[in-house]
Every structure is written in structure tokens, then in C-alpha cells.
């Protein structure tokens, strides 16, 4: 008995935590068998480790605990299921793949796909509860609200003023086409002509071209006619700012008839029905111009002339020479200055200076020299001719002095005398005189 009880004690172990006691047997293949002491001890350690893992897994799910060889729980430094683990290691848990992001970075929440990916049009599901059969035939368009009078003036006025600078009628047509003019289409020619009346002749020419270009694209003949009807009615107000408005409006009407944007019987329709003297003067002016065009061959299409930059260089040179010849005959510097301004070629004033000096070189006597000095002095003081244009004109004479000297044997001495006189009278300053001398030396080197 003593041996048995002693043997039984050796096989017993107390487990107060789980309430286990007595003999410990292992279950192998569904049969309970008695186990040696070493096996029981290992089984007890493994059981404790498993119970500890089950308790911790409920609190820290995702933490990477594992068992060591001796049965102790070991926690990994960066569990693969933690966010940090996922950032550091993108390799598949199954040991497949190269660690690249899924779908090449095109997957995930809030991602529309790879850059440059084009999606096909999604087909409508008729079984969708939100499906509406009436929406199948709907056409969605951008609605542009019609312009009122105030918005029209603020929008169209800058367009016309910019057109006076660049002269591109097609750009104006595109800009007006983007607007909802509705009933204010006839106000476009009215506004353009009103602005041109207060501007230069070149801008009036551009306005006539603009009306001809817009007719049939943005405007209709009816819109043009309504615009001139309004112009004739508003002439009493336009005369206050532009006294010559009746004559100018008459020229616009004659040009519009010639360009076939107004009917030929437009003027005839006003006979006997005009009470305003200004409107009558405008219609009479248009009728006279059209009659001169039919009988005397007057070119109505060139009624306003051409703007400075639009004229060919040969024509500009002829007009400059004509201006200088008229000045030498009359001696009126004010009229010469006005004519030079009307040419509207400030970038071409160096040609005026060049032709004036050449006229001095080709003339006989001191009268022409004194008159040209007076004219250049007046134009320089009034800033009509800038310092740069004045310098370029003198430099061009020095560059061409060899050819000029062939026709004018005394050209060198006359030019030196003229430059000295120009400096003494204040036409050119000290700095400009030095630049001209330097230009002369450079020209002589090339010769």
C-alpha cells in the first residue's frame, strides 16, 4: 500500500486554476492512455501557453505571438498584420508576388484608376429602381442668360475697342457668338459706329469692315438696318459730342450699301418721311456719295482711307514726300504736324526725318535748310517725333551718304553743316550728336 500511494502521489499534480487533479492521461488517437512523467510535464507547459494565447488574442488581436521551442510565448517586433508591418513589408503571406502594390497602385479606396485610363460609357440598367425612361432622350446644354442693356455695354464695348487695336474681325465674331445677344443684336453696329465717330479715320475703316464681316455670321441684314434706323434717330445726341456726326453717318450708310449689307433702296425709303435736319443731312450725304460712285467712279470702298500700318511702304513714302513738298510751299508747321499725325505711323517717322534731310541735301540755297530745321524742331518739341525716330533718321542718311553723294556732289559738306545747325537749334541734343557721329564713323568704315 505504501508503494502504491507513493506512486500515485508521483503521478498527481495540483492545478488549482483549472480545478484539475488526480491522474493525468494523454489522449492519443481518441484513446486515453497513461503518460510518462516527462510527457506530462511538457503537455502541462503547452496547455498553459495555449491558454495564455487564447486570453491575449481577445485583447490584442493581430499581435504576432508564437511559441518557442520550450513552449514560451514570443512576441514579434513588427507583426505582419499591423499597419507598420504592412508598410514595411508588402510581400504576400503566401510567399507569392514581388511586393508591389495591388493593381499597380490603381486600387484602393478613393482611387479612380491608373493615370490616363479611359473608362467606357456605363450602360443604363433598366432594372435600377432610380431608372427614369424620360431621361434617355434628354439633351443637356449650357444655358447663357441674355444680356441686359447695362451688361451689353460693359461686355461689348471692350471687344470693339480691342478690335481697333488688333483689327481681327474673326475674333470679334467668335466673342460675340459666345454671348446671348437675343434682341440686342442690332445694338452691336450701333455701338461700333458710335465709338468710331469719336475715333480716327482708320478706326472708321475698321468698323465698316467689321460690319461687313459680321453680316451673315452673327448679324442679319435686318439687324444692320435696325442699327442704322437707331443711328438716325440718335443723331441729335451724337452731334453734341461729334459735330460732324451727320456727314460721318452718311458715309457709313454709303459704305454699307456698297458692301451690300444695306439694300440699295434703303435711302429711297426715307424720302419725304424725315423731319430731323441731322438725319436728312446724313441721308443726303450718302445719296451724293453713291451718285458720285456711279457717275464719276468714286471708290466708296476706300472712303475712309487706310490706317497707317495697313498701307504699303511705297504709298507711305509717297505721302511723306508730298507732305514735305506742301510744307516747303506753304511753310505751315501746324498743318504739317496735323498731316503727319493723321498718317498714324509713329513707327515710321524715321522715314519722315530721312526724306526731310535728303530734301535739304538736294535743294539749292539756304531757304529749304532753314524751313526743315524749323519743322523738325517743332515736331521734336511737341514729341510727335521721338528721340529714337530722330536718331534713326539721321543714321540712315549717314549710311546712304555714299550713294547720295553720287547724285549730289556736295552732300558730305551740306550734311555736316546741317548736323551742326541741328545741334545749335536744339533739334538734336549733345548725346544724340555723339551717337550720330559714331554712326557716321561706322558708316565710313563700311564704305
C-alpha positions as CSV (number, residue, x, y, z in Angstrom):
1,X,0.0,0.0,0.0
2,X,2.8,2.3,0.8
3,X,4.4,1.9,-2.6
4,X,1.1,2.4,-4.4
5,X,0.2,5.6,-2.6
6,X,3.7,6.9,-3.1
7,X,3.5,6.0,-6.8
8,X,0.1,7.7,-7.0
9,X,1.5,10.9,-5.5
10,X,4.2,10.9,-8.0
11,X,1.7,11.0,-10.8
12,X,-0.5,13.6,-9.3
13,X,-0.2,17.3,-9.7
14,X,-2.4,20.1,-8.5
15,X,-4.0,22.7,-10.8
16,X,-6.0,25.0,-8.6
17,X,-6.5,27.5,-11.5
18,X,-8.4,25.0,-13.6
19,X,-9.6,22.7,-10.8
20,X,-7.7,19.7,-12.2
21,X,-6.4,16.9,-10.0
22,X,-5.7,13.2,-10.0
23,X,-4.0,11.2,-12.7
24,X,-3.1,12.9,-16.0
25,X,-3.6,10.8,-19.1
26,X,-2.8,11.7,-22.7
27,X,-5.3,11.2,-25.4
28,X,-3.8,9.6,-28.4
29,X,-6.0,8.6,-31.4
30,X,-9.1,9.0,-29.3
31,X,-7.9,6.6,-26.6
32,X,-6.9,7.7,-23.1
33,X,-3.5,6.3,-22.1
34,X,-1.3,6.9,-19.2
35,X,1.8,9.1,-20.0
36,X,5.2,9.2,-18.6
37,X,6.2,11.9,-16.2
38,X,8.3,13.9,-18.8
39,X,5.5,13.8,-21.3
40,X,3.0,15.1,-18.7
41,X,5.2,17.9,-17.8
42,X,5.6,19.0,-21.4
43,X,1.9,18.7,-22.0
44,X,1.2,20.9,-19.0
45,X,3.6,23.7,-20.3
46,X,2.0,23.6,-23.7
47,X,-1.5,23.8,-22.3
48,X,-0.6,26.8,-20.2
49,X,0.9,28.5,-23.2
50,X,-2.2,27.8,-25.3
51,X,-4.5,29.2,-22.6
52,X,-2.3,32.4,-22.3
53,X,-2.5,32.8,-26.1
54,X,-6.3,32.5,-26.1
55,X,-6.6,35.1,-23.4
56,X,-4.3,37.6,-25.2
57,X,-5.8,37.1,-28.6
58,X,-9.2,38.6,-27.5
59,X,-7.5,41.8,-26.3
60,X,-4.7,42.1,-28.8
61,X,-6.0,40.6,-32.0
62,X,-3.4,40.9,-34.7
63,X,-0.4,40.8,-32.4
64,X,2.1,38.2,-33.7
65,X,2.7,35.8,-30.7
66,X,4.3,32.5,-31.3
67,X,5.6,29.6,-29.3
68,X,9.3,29.0,-28.8
69,X,10.8,25.6,-28.8
70,X,10.4,25.3,-25.0
71,X,6.8,26.4,-25.1
72,X,7.1,30.1,-24.1
73,X,5.2,32.8,-26.0
74,X,7.3,35.0,-28.1
75,X,6.0,38.4,-29.5
76,X,7.4,39.6,-32.8
77,X,8.8,43.1,-33.1
78,X,6.7,44.2,-36.2
79,X,3.6,41.9,-36.7
80,X,2.7,41.4,-40.3
81,X,-0.9,42.4,-39.6
82,X,-0.1,45.8,-38.0
83,X,-0.1,48.9,-40.2
84,X,3.6,49.4,-39.6
85,X,4.2,45.8,-40.8
86,X,2.1,46.3,-43.9
87,X,4.1,49.5,-44.9
88,X,7.5,47.8,-44.3
89,X,6.6,44.5,-45.9
90,X,4.3,44.2,-48.8
91,X,5.2,40.6,-49.6
92,X,2.4,38.2,-49.8
93,X,1.9,36.0,-46.7
94,X,1.7,33.0,-49.0
95,X,5.1,33.7,-50.3
96,X,4.0,34.8,-53.8
97,X,4.4,38.1,-55.7
98,X,7.2,40.7,-55.7
99,X,5.9,43.0,-53.0
100,X,4.4,45.5,-55.5
101,X,1.1,47.4,-54.7
102,X,-2.0,45.7,-55.9
103,X,-3.3,46.8,-59.4
104,X,-0.3,48.9,-60.0
105,X,-1.4,51.5,-57.5
106,X,-4.8,51.8,-59.1
107,X,-6.7,50.1,-56.4
108,X,-7.9,51.1,-53.0
109,X,-10.5,53.5,-51.6
110,X,-11.0,56.8,-53.4
111,X,-8.8,55.8,-56.4
112,X,-10.2,56.3,-59.9
113,X,-7.6,54.1,-61.6
114,X,-4.2,54.5,-63.2
115,X,-3.3,57.8,-64.9
116,X,-4.6,58.0,-68.5
117,X,-7.1,55.3,-68.1
118,X,-10.2,55.8,-70.2
119,X,-13.5,54.3,-69.0
120,X,-16.2,53.1,-71.3
121,X,-19.6,54.6,-71.1
122,X,-21.6,52.9,-68.4
123,X,-24.8,51.2,-69.7
124,X,-28.0,52.2,-68.1
125,X,-29.6,49.4,-66.1
126,X,-33.4,49.4,-66.7
127,X,-33.9,47.4,-63.6
128,X,-32.3,50.1,-61.4
129,X,-35.0,51.5,-59.0
130,X,-33.8,55.0,-59.9
131,X,-34.1,54.5,-63.6
132,X,-36.2,57.1,-65.4
133,X,-37.1,56.4,-69.0
134,X,-37.7,60.1,-69.8
135,X,-34.1,60.9,-69.1
136,X,-32.9,58.7,-72.0
137,X,-33.9,61.4,-74.6
138,X,-32.7,64.4,-72.6
139,X,-30.1,66.7,-74.1
140,X,-28.1,68.8,-71.6
141,X,-26.8,72.2,-72.8
142,X,-25.1,75.2,-71.2
143,X,-27.6,78.0,-70.8
144,X,-26.3,81.5,-71.4
145,X,-28.5,84.2,-70.0
146,X,-29.4,87.1,-72.3
147,X,-27.7,90.4,-71.8
148,X,-29.5,93.4,-70.5
149,X,-28.6,96.9,-71.6
150,X,-26.1,97.6,-68.9
151,X,-24.3,94.2,-69.2
152,X,-24.3,94.6,-73.0
153,X,-22.4,97.9,-72.8
154,X,-19.9,96.6,-70.3
155,X,-19.2,93.4,-72.4
156,X,-19.3,94.6,-76.0
157,X,-17.5,97.9,-75.6
158,X,-14.1,96.4,-74.6
159,X,-14.5,93.9,-77.5
160,X,-14.9,96.7,-80.1
161,X,-12.1,98.8,-78.5
162,X,-9.7,95.9,-78.6
163,X,-10.7,95.3,-82.2
164,X,-9.5,98.8,-83.1
165,X,-6.0,97.7,-81.9
166,X,-5.7,94.3,-83.5
167,X,-8.1,94.5,-86.4
168,X,-9.1,90.9,-86.3
169,X,-12.8,90.8,-87.2
170,X,-13.0,87.0,-86.9
171,X,-12.0,87.2,-83.3
172,X,-14.9,89.7,-82.7
173,X,-17.3,87.3,-84.4
174,X,-16.2,84.4,-82.1
175,X,-16.5,86.5,-79.0
176,X,-20.0,87.8,-79.9
177,X,-21.0,84.3,-80.9
178,X,-20.4,83.2,-77.3
179,X,-22.9,85.8,-76.0
180,X,-26.7,85.6,-75.9
181,X,-27.4,88.8,-77.6
182,X,-31.1,87.9,-78.3
183,X,-33.0,91.2,-79.1
184,X,-29.8,93.4,-78.7
185,X,-28.2,92.2,-81.9
186,X,-28.9,95.5,-83.7
187,X,-27.2,97.3,-80.9
188,X,-23.8,95.9,-81.9
189,X,-23.5,98.0,-85.1
190,X,-24.9,101.0,-83.2
191,X,-22.3,100.7,-80.5
192,X,-19.4,100.1,-83.0
193,X,-20.4,103.1,-85.2
194,X,-20.9,105.4,-82.1
195,X,-17.4,104.5,-80.9
196,X,-15.9,105.1,-84.4
197,X,-17.5,108.5,-84.7
198,X,-15.3,109.7,-81.8
199,X,-12.2,107.9,-83.1
200,X,-9.8,108.2,-86.0
201,X,-10.4,107.6,-89.7
202,X,-8.6,104.2,-89.6
203,X,-11.0,103.0,-86.9
204,X,-13.9,104.0,-89.0
205,X,-12.5,102.0,-91.8
206,X,-12.1,99.0,-89.4
207,X,-15.7,99.5,-88.3
208,X,-17.0,99.3,-91.9
209,X,-15.0,96.1,-92.4
210,X,-16.3,94.7,-89.2
211,X,-20.0,95.3,-90.1
212,X,-19.4,93.6,-93.5
213,X,-17.8,90.6,-91.8
214,X,-20.4,90.2,-89.1
215,X,-23.3,90.3,-91.5
216,X,-24.3,86.8,-92.3
217,X,-22.2,85.3,-89.5
218,X,-23.5,86.9,-86.3
219,X,-25.9,89.6,-87.6
220,X,-28.5,89.7,-90.3
221,X,-29.3,92.4,-92.8
222,X,-32.4,93.2,-90.7
223,X,-30.1,93.8,-87.7
224,X,-27.9,96.2,-89.7
225,X,-30.9,98.1,-91.0
226,X,-32.4,98.4,-87.5
227,X,-29.0,99.7,-86.3
228,X,-28.9,102.5,-88.8
229,X,-32.5,103.4,-88.0
230,X,-31.5,103.9,-84.4
231,X,-28.4,105.9,-85.5
232,X,-30.5,108.3,-87.5
233,X,-32.9,108.8,-84.5
234,X,-30.0,109.4,-82.1
235,X,-28.1,111.9,-84.3
236,X,-29.3,114.9,-82.3
237,X,-27.5,113.4,-79.3
238,X,-24.4,112.3,-81.2
239,X,-24.0,115.8,-82.7
240,X,-23.3,117.2,-79.2
241,X,-20.1,115.1,-78.9
242,X,-19.2,114.9,-82.6
243,X,-20.4,117.9,-84.7
244,X,-19.6,116.1,-87.9
245,X,-21.7,113.1,-87.0
246,X,-24.3,113.6,-89.8
247,X,-21.7,113.5,-92.5
248,X,-19.9,110.6,-91.0
249,X,-23.1,108.6,-90.5
250,X,-23.9,109.3,-94.2
251,X,-20.6,107.9,-95.2
252,X,-21.2,104.8,-93.1
253,X,-24.6,104.3,-94.9
254,X,-23.0,104.8,-98.3
255,X,-20.2,102.3,-97.5
256,X,-22.8,99.8,-96.1
257,X,-24.8,100.0,-99.4
258,X,-21.6,99.5,-101.4
259,X,-20.7,96.4,-99.2
260,X,-24.3,95.1,-99.9
261,X,-25.2,94.9,-96.2
262,X,-27.9,97.5,-96.8
263,X,-30.3,97.4,-99.6
264,X,-30.0,99.9,-102.5
265,X,-33.4,101.3,-101.8
266,X,-32.6,101.9,-98.1
267,X,-32.2,105.7,-98.7
268,X,-35.2,105.9,-101.0
269,X,-37.4,104.6,-98.2
270,X,-36.7,107.7,-96.2
271,X,-37.8,110.2,-98.8
272,X,-40.4,112.5,-97.6
273,X,-40.5,110.9,-94.1
274,X,-37.6,112.6,-92.4
275,X,-38.2,115.6,-90.1
276,X,-34.8,115.7,-88.3
277,X,-32.4,118.0,-90.1
278,X,-29.4,115.9,-88.9
279,X,-30.9,112.7,-90.3
280,X,-31.7,114.5,-93.5
281,X,-28.1,115.7,-93.8
282,X,-26.8,112.2,-93.3
283,X,-29.1,110.7,-95.9
284,X,-28.3,113.4,-98.4
285,X,-24.5,112.8,-97.9
286,X,-25.0,109.1,-98.5
287,X,-27.1,109.8,-101.7
288,X,-24.4,112.2,-103.1
289,X,-21.6,109.7,-102.5
290,X,-23.5,106.8,-104.1
291,X,-24.3,109.0,-107.1
292,X,-20.6,110.1,-107.5
293,X,-19.7,106.4,-107.3
294,X,-22.0,105.6,-110.2
295,X,-21.2,108.6,-112.4
296,X,-17.7,109.7,-111.5
297,X,-16.2,106.3,-110.4
298,X,-15.7,107.4,-106.8
299,X,-14.3,104.4,-104.8
300,X,-16.6,104.1,-101.8
301,X,-14.7,101.1,-100.5
302,X,-11.7,103.4,-99.9
303,X,-13.9,106.2,-98.5
304,X,-12.1,106.3,-95.1
305,X,-8.7,105.6,-96.4
306,X,-6.3,103.0,-94.9
307,X,-4.7,103.1,-91.5
308,X,-1.0,103.8,-91.2
309,X,0.1,100.2,-90.5
310,X,-2.1,98.8,-93.2
311,X,-0.8,100.9,-96.1
312,X,2.2,99.6,-98.2
313,X,5.5,101.2,-97.5
314,X,5.8,102.7,-101.1
315,X,2.5,104.5,-100.5
316,X,3.6,105.9,-97.2
317,X,6.9,107.2,-98.7
318,X,4.9,109.0,-101.4
319,X,2.6,110.6,-98.8
320,X,5.6,111.7,-96.7
321,X,7.3,113.3,-99.8
322,X,4.0,115.0,-100.7
323,X,3.7,116.3,-97.1
324,X,7.2,117.8,-97.2
325,X,6.7,119.4,-100.6
326,X,3.4,121.0,-99.4
327,X,5.2,122.3,-96.3
328,X,8.0,123.9,-98.3
329,X,5.5,125.7,-100.4
330,X,3.2,126.8,-97.5
331,X,5.6,127.0,-94.5
332,X,2.7,126.0,-92.2
333,X,4.2,123.8,-89.4
334,X,0.8,123.3,-87.7
335,X,-0.7,121.8,-90.8
336,X,2.3,119.7,-91.5
337,X,2.1,118.4,-87.9
338,X,-1.6,117.6,-88.3
339,X,-1.0,115.7,-91.5
340,X,1.8,113.7,-90.0
341,X,-0.4,112.7,-87.1
342,X,-3.2,111.6,-89.4
343,X,-0.8,109.2,-91.2
344,X,-0.8,107.2,-87.9
345,X,2.6,105.8,-88.4
346,X,4.7,106.7,-85.3
347,X,7.0,103.7,-86.0
348,X,7.7,105.1,-89.5
349,X,8.6,108.7,-88.5
350,X,12.3,107.9,-89.1
351,X,11.4,107.8,-92.8
352,X,10.0,111.4,-92.5
353,X,13.3,112.6,-91.0
354,X,15.3,110.8,-93.6
355,X,13.3,112.3,-96.5
356,X,13.5,115.7,-95.0
357,X,17.3,115.7,-94.7
358,X,17.6,114.3,-98.3
359,X,15.4,117.1,-99.5
360,X,17.9,119.6,-97.8
361,X,20.8,117.9,-99.5
362,X,19.2,118.0,-102.9
363,X,17.9,121.6,-102.6
364,X,19.8,124.8,-103.6
365,X,20.1,127.7,-101.3
366,X,19.6,128.1,-97.5
367,X,15.8,128.5,-97.5
368,X,14.9,124.8,-97.5
369,X,17.5,124.1,-94.9
370,X,16.0,126.7,-92.5
371,X,12.5,125.5,-93.1
372,X,13.3,121.9,-92.5
373,X,15.2,122.8,-89.3
374,X,12.1,124.7,-88.1
375,X,9.8,121.8,-88.9
376,X,12.0,119.2,-87.2
377,X,12.4,121.5,-84.2
378,X,8.6,121.9,-83.9
379,X,7.9,118.2,-84.3
380,X,10.7,117.3,-81.7
381,X,9.4,119.8,-79.1
382,X,5.8,118.5,-79.5
383,X,7.0,114.9,-79.1
384,X,5.5,113.9,-82.4
385,X,8.9,112.6,-83.4
386,X,10.7,110.8,-80.6
387,X,14.4,110.8,-79.9
388,X,14.7,107.3,-81.2
389,X,13.0,108.0,-84.5
390,X,15.1,111.2,-84.9
391,X,18.3,109.3,-84.4
392,X,17.4,106.6,-86.8
393,X,16.6,109.1,-89.5
394,X,20.0,110.8,-89.2
395,X,21.8,107.4,-89.0
396,X,20.1,106.3,-92.2
397,X,21.3,109.4,-94.1
398,X,24.9,108.6,-93.0
399,X,24.6,105.0,-94.0
400,X,23.4,106.1,-97.5
401,X,25.6,109.1,-97.9
402,X,27.9,107.4,-100.4
403,X,25.0,106.7,-102.8
404,X,23.5,110.2,-102.2
405,X,26.9,111.8,-103.0
406,X,26.8,110.3,-106.5
407,X,23.8,112.5,-107.4
408,X,24.7,115.3,-105.0
409,X,28.5,116.0,-105.2
410,X,28.4,118.4,-102.2
411,X,26.4,116.0,-100.0
412,X,29.1,115.5,-97.4
413,X,29.7,119.2,-96.6
414,X,26.0,120.0,-96.7
415,X,25.2,117.2,-94.3
416,X,28.0,118.3,-91.8
417,X,26.6,121.8,-91.9
418,X,23.0,120.6,-91.4
419,X,24.0,118.4,-88.4
420,X,25.8,121.4,-86.8
421,X,22.8,123.6,-87.3
422,X,20.5,120.8,-85.9
423,X,22.6,120.7,-82.7
424,X,22.7,124.5,-82.4
425,X,19.0,124.9,-82.8
426,X,18.1,122.1,-80.4
427,X,16.8,119.6,-82.9
428,X,19.3,117.1,-81.5
429,X,21.0,117.2,-78.1
430,X,24.6,116.6,-77.2
431,X,24.2,112.8,-76.6
432,X,22.3,112.3,-79.8
433,X,25.0,114.3,-81.7
434,X,27.7,112.0,-80.4
435,X,25.7,108.9,-81.4
436,X,25.2,110.4,-84.9
437,X,29.0,111.0,-85.2
438,X,29.7,107.4,-84.1
439,X,27.2,106.2,-86.7
440,X,28.9,108.3,-89.3
441,X,32.3,106.7,-88.4
442,X,30.8,103.3,-88.6
443,X,29.3,104.1,-92.0
444,X,32.6,105.3,-93.3
445,X,34.3,102.1,-92.1
446,X,31.8,100.0,-94.1
447,X,32.4,102.2,-97.1
